[in-house]
Amino acid sequence: MQLELTEQILHFIEHHKKADSIDLAAEFKEDHQKVIGALKSIEAHGEILKSETTTKKVWDLTNEGHYVIEHGSHEATVFNAIPNAGILQADLMKTSPNAKVGFSKAMNAGWIVIDKSGKTPLVKRKVESIDDVVQQHLIEIQSGKSTNIPDNIKADYKKRKLLVENTIKSFIITKGPEFTTTLTKLETDLTSDMLTSGAWKNLKFKEYNFDALGAVPQAGYQHPLLKVRTEVSEIFTQMGFVEMPTNNYVEASFWNFDALFQPQMHPARDAQDTFFLSIPEKSYKFPTSYLERVKNAHENGGNGSIGYRYNWKIEEAQKNILRTHTTGVSARMLYKLANQEGGFKPVKYFSIDKVFRNETLDATHLAEFHQVEGVIAGVDISLGGLKGIISEFFSKMGLTDVQFKPAYNPYTEPSMEIFAYHKGLGKLIEIGNSGMFRREMLDPMNIPSNVNVYGYGLSLERPTMIKYGIKNIRELIGPKVDLKMVQESALCRLDK
């Protein structure tokens, strides 16, 4: 009957007094780590064995070393490839993948010579036969019989990448004060019956390992993007914003573009920038009077504006798209706000949801991403207030190096792009856009003339990349996301 590995070790020590764990692994034809595990099990029973850590350096063959054992050394291969009449050096270099190294080594060994006596120099053998010492040495090392090979020779083979020197940790094992060849079962639980009967006095208990890791509970993991989204939502709520409903990914061009005073010939409305739907291709239900006012604003302007001076077409406004921003939702909310019973009241809205653009994919761009939208409507508010709110928002996110740059948007004037510094990329990256909504957008909604509205649209992915040190957006969202990154990412805290 085959004994357990622990018992085999104990019987071996009983007869040999002392052993190295590596030798035991060879003796029992077991993996060394399995022998170490058996020793740990024996140690749990008390001082049955004593063990001391030791290290040993061993030489192992590389893949190239195994190649030499099978095919011969590079210099021997080159020597054997030379015919009696000689060979052109260029042709000799084609005989084996390591011919260049082999040629150099064979020349140094005095095995070959370049004969320049003829019209064309030829490589010829200088000796009749050779002993492939390199191959013989590697065979000895592989079999564990390398004691006669000098260390300087082994070091040379290491330089040639035929050998690698590894350090192996093992244990020298001897008998302990409580040595025995029989192991009693260790109890793992103290029961009420043991206490009542007093049996616990004669039992051995397994020591509790306070360093052991507990079992990882089977649970879901929140994606870093969702963590940041939750934090952003909390920041908006703390600043007095109310969340807008944003559950319509499909939007009519009217709300996505026309209501925002974006002309119908604008490049963003082309197929190379926007995803258009074929089913359903168009929308038909719009507020009729509001539709006419938007049309007039595009064609003629008003209140000091001359508009875009083109023939506005309802067919373009009806086209359904995957929304390119959530500002269309803001337009709906502002129209509803201006036409509610009781008149206008100051508001602060926000939303966080997906948008879709026909982008060229790179480290900071995706075809779908999240937009963080903020809209503030109030009497006589100014651009300075917008900059203050944006700065406060990002300060709460922990991003203090925020910069503004003048920009142009069809529906805001003045407009500002927002940038933040990404330490991983070593540069400022754009994280949002902002501005004061134009009167050509607000007047058709019936927003009072003394009411200003400003808003900003931010990326959710890019601030998340900054917070988590992610250099490529495709590592954060999409099919290339590493689930290990999701499971092991630290809990995000945006506020300082």
N, C-alpha and C positions, 0 to 999 in steps of 0.2 A: 504493500500500500504506500502510495506516494505521500511523504510527509509535507506539512505546510512549510512555506518558505521560512517562517520564523523558527520552526523547530529544526529545519536543516541548518540554519545559521548557528543555533545553540549547540547542536551535536558537533558541528565543525569546530567551534571554539573549544568544546570540551576536549577534543583530541589534539588540536593544534595550538591551543593557548592564545594565539594571536593571528589576526588576519587583516588584510586591506579589503575594503568594500569592493574595490574594482576587481580584485582577485576572486572574491566571492561571486560576483556577477559572472565571471568567466567559468568558475567551478560549477555553478548551478545553471549556466546557460540562460540567464535572465537579464533583463535590462537593468542597468545600474540604478536608475531611479526607483525601480521596483524593490531592489535590495535596500535602498535608503528608506523607503516606506516601511518595509518590514522591521528595520532597526528602530524606527520611531515607535512602531507598535510595541516592541519589546521594552523600550525605555518607559512606556506608559505603565508598566508593571513594577517599576521600582529600579533599584540599582543592580539589575541582573548583569548588565554589561557596562563597560566603560568605553567611551569612544573619544578620540582626539582627531581634530580636523587636520588634514594634510593636503598638500597640492603637488601635482606632478605634471611636468611638461612632456607632451607626446607629439610626435611628428605624424601628420596625416597627409595623404596624397591629395592634390588638387585634381580637377578634371583633366588638366593638361598632363599631370603626372600619370593618371590612369591611361591616357592616350599613349604615353611613352612606353609603358609596360606592354601594351598591346601591339604597338607598331614599331617600337624602337625609338632611341633618342633622335633628336632633330639632326644632329651631326652624323649619326650612323645612317639615317635615312638618306641624307644628301650623298654620303660616300657610296652607298649601295646603288644610287641612281646614276652614277657615272659609268659609262661603258668604257671598255678598254681603249678605244680610239679617242676618248675625250668627248666633251660636250660644250656647246656655247653656254656662257654663264646665264644669258637671258633665258635659254631653254631649261637650264637647271633650276632656275627660280620657279618654274611652273610645275615642277615634279611633286611638290608637297606644300601644304599650307604654311609650314614653318621653315621653308627653305632658306629664308634670309638669315634667321638665327643659326640654323644648322650649318650654313656656309661659313659664317664667321667662326663658329666653334671648331669646325673641321679644319679650317686654315690655322687657327691657333694651336690645334693639337698636332699639326704637321702631317695630316692625313692626305691633304690634297694640295695641288699647286696649279698656278695659272701659267700655261705654256705659251710664250709669245714668239716662239721661233718660226711659226708658220705665218701665212697671210692673215689668218684670223686667230686671235687668242682663244685658246681652249682650256677648259678646266679638266685636269687629269688627276688620276690617283697617284699619290706619292709613295704609298706603301701597298703591299699586296693584300693584306687582311688587317682587320681591327678587332678589338674586344670592346663591346658596348658596355662599358663600366657603368654608365649612368643608368641604363636599363636594369643591370644586375643589382645596383644599389637600391633602386626603387622597389624591386621585387623583394629584397631583404627587409626593407622598411615596412612594406605591406604585410609581410609574414611575422613582423615583430622581432626580427633577428638583425637589428641594426647597431648592435653595441660596438662592432668593429669599425664602423664608419666614422671618421673624424668629424668633430663639430663644425670645422670650417668648411668641409665638403657639404654638409647638410645646409649650412648657411648660404652657400653658393646656390644650391638647388632651390632654396627659399627665394632668393633674388630672381631666379629664372621662373618663379611661380610654378614649380613642380611640386613643392612641399609647402605646408603651412604648419606653424607651431601652435598648438592648442594647450591651454592649461586646464587640467581636470582636477576638480575638488573631490576628495574622497575621505574616508574615515578609517583610522587604525583602531581595531576592535580588540579588546581583551576582556577577561572575566571581571565581573564586579563583585562586591562583598556579598550580594544576595544571589549569586549565580545558581541557576537551576536549568534543567533541560525541559522542565514541564511548566507551561503557562496556565494559570487559572483565569477563568473568565472574569473580566472586570465589570462590575455593575455600573450602570449609567444613571439609574434612578433610585432614589431613596423613598421606599413606599411606607405606608402606614403599618403594614404587616411586619416589616423589618423592625420598625420601632417598637411595636407591641410585643413581639416575641424576643427581642434583643438580638436577633440574628445579624444585625448590622455590625455588631462588634467583631465578628469573625469573617466578614466579607471585605474584599478589596474593591475600592471605587475608582473609577477613571477620573483623573484630574481634569478639572474644568479649564478649558483653554479660553482665557479672556481675550486672546489676540485673534481668535478665529473670526472670520467674516460671517455675518448672518446671511441667511438666504435672501436673495433679491426678490421682493414681492412681484408677482405678475400683475402689471398695471400698465396703463397707457402713459404716454409721454407727451407733454405739450411742446409743440414746435416753437423754436425761438421767435419766429414771426408772430405767432399767436401770443407769446408772452409780451412782446413789444406792443402788439395791438391792444392788449388789455391795459398795459401801463399808459399808452397814449389816450385811450378812452377815459381812464381815471383822471388824467391831467386835464382834459377838456372839461370833464364834469366839475372838477375842483375850480376851474376858471369860469364856471357859470354857463357853459354851453349846453344845448339840448340836442340830442342825436336825431338826425333826419332818417326817414325810411329810404333804404337804397337797394331794395330787392329786385330791381328790374335791370338785368344785364342787357336786354335788348331795348334800344331806345330809338325813337323817331328822330330823323335828322333835324326836324323842327326844334325839338327841345335841346338836342345836343349841340346844334350849330346856330340855327336861325334866331332862336330866342336870345342867344348870347351875342347878337349882332356880328356874327361871323359870316362874311359874304359867301355866296354860293360858288364863286370861282376860286375860293381859297384852296391852296395846295393840300391842306390837311383833310379836305373832303374828297381827295382822290383815292383810288383803290390801292395805291402803293403805301398809303398811310392808315387807311381805315378798312375794317372788315365789314362788307355789305352783305345783308341776308338775301337769299333768293326765295325762301319760304318762311314766314310771310314777307313778301317783298316791300309792301307799303303799309302805312297807317293812315287812317281816315278821320279819326275823331280828334278835333282840336277846338278850343274856344274860338268861335267864329270872329267876334269883334277883336279879340286879342291878336288873332292871325292877321287881320287886316291892318292893325296898328304896326305889327312887326314888319309886314310887307312895305308899308309906307315909310318906316324908319330906314329900311334898306335902300329904297328907291330915292327918297327925297330928304331923309334926315328929319330935321325939326329942332326947335329950340336952339338955333344957332348952327346946327349941323346941316351939311348938304347931302349926307348919306353916301351911298356908293355909286349912285347914278347908273343903275342897270335894271333890266326887267326881271324882277323877282318871280320865280316859278314855283308854284305849289307842288309840282311833280318832284322837284329836288328835295323839298321839305318833307315829303311823305316817305322817303326812302328809309327803310329800317336798317340799323347798324348794330354792331356790338359797341356799346358806348365807349368813347375814347377818353372820357373823364366823368367824374361824378358832379361836375358843375351843372349839367343838365338837371340833376335833382335839385340843386340850389335854385335854378330858374323856376322850377315848379313850385318850390316852397315860397319863394319871393312873390310869385304871381298870386298864390293862395293868400299870403299875408296881406298884400295890398288890397285884395278884394274881399276880405273877411268883414263880417258884421262888427260894428264898433270902431272901424277905422284902423289905422296903422299903430302898431306898438313896437318899440325897440326889441330886437331879438339877437341872440347869438346861437347859430346852428353849427353842428359838425357832423361829419360822416366818415366812415372808414370802410372801403369796399373795393372790389376788383374793377379794373378797367382794361381795355384791350386796344392795342395798337399794332399795326403791321410794321414792327421794328426789325432792324437787322440785329441779330443776337450778338452780344459781346459781354465783357466782364461786368458792365453796369446796365445793360438793357435786356429786357425780355418782351415777348409779345403780349404777355398778360402780367399785371402787377397790381399792387394796391395803391389807391390814392387816399390820402388823408385830407379832407376838405374842411375848411373853416370859413364861415360867413358871418359878418357882423353888420347889422343895419341899425342906424341911429341918426338922430338929428345933429347936423353940423359936425360930424366926426371927420377926422383928417388923416392924412398919410402918416403923420407922426404916431398916431394911436395904433395904426396897423403895425408899424415897425416895433412898437413897444409890446404888443400882444405876441408877435412872432418871436421876439427875443425872450420874453418871459416863458413862452411855450418850450423853446429849445433849452432854456436854462433848467427847466424842470426835468428835461430829458437828459441833462448832464452834458449837453453840447454848448460850450461857451464860445468857441471860435466860429461864430456865424457871421457871414458877410453878405451884403446886398449889392446887386448890380442892376443898373437901369436896363429895362427890356421893353419889348413891344408885344402887346396882346390885342386881338381885335375887340375884346370886350372890357378891357381895363385901361385906364389912363389917369394918372401915371401907373407904370408897371415896374415890378422888381423881381429879378431872379434871386434865389436864396442858395448860398453855398456853405458847406461845412468841410472842415479838414479831415481827411481820412489818413490816419497814421500808417496803416498797412500799405496803402497805395502811394503814400508820400505826396499827396496833392489835394487841392480843394476839389470837391465834386458837387455838382448841382443836386440839391435835394428838394427843390420846390420852386413855385412861381406864385406871384401875388400881385395885388394892385387894387385900385379903386374902380368899381364898376361904372361904365360910361352911362351917360344919360340916354343915349340911343338905345341902350338895353333896358334901363329902368323906366323911362317914360311910357313905353307901350304897356308895361305892367300896371300903370297907374300908381307907381311909387311917388309920394309927395315930393315936390321940388326941393324942399329943405332937408330931405332925408338922403344921407350918403350911405352907400353900402360898399364895404370892402371885404375881400376874401383872399384865401390862399389855398393852393393845392400842393400837397407835399407827397413825397414818396414814403412808403412804409418800409420798403426793402432796404433802401440806402442807409437810413439811420440805424437799421438793424445790423447791416454790414459793419458800420462804424463801431457800434457797441460790442459786437462779438468778434471783431477783427477778421471778418470774412472778406477776401479779396475779389472773389468772383461770384456774382449774383446767382449763377447756375448751381453753386454749391449750397445755396440757401433755399431755393425753390425750383421745382421741376423734377425730371426723371433722374438727375444726377445727384440728388440729395443723399448723403450718407446717413442711414438710420442711426448709426452709432453716435454721430454728431448730435442728432436730436435727443437721444437717450442720455448723453453725458453732458449736454450743455448746462451751464450754471443758470440758476434762477436770475432773470434779468431784473435789475433795479435801475430805472432811468434817473430817478431823482437822487441827488447827492445826500 
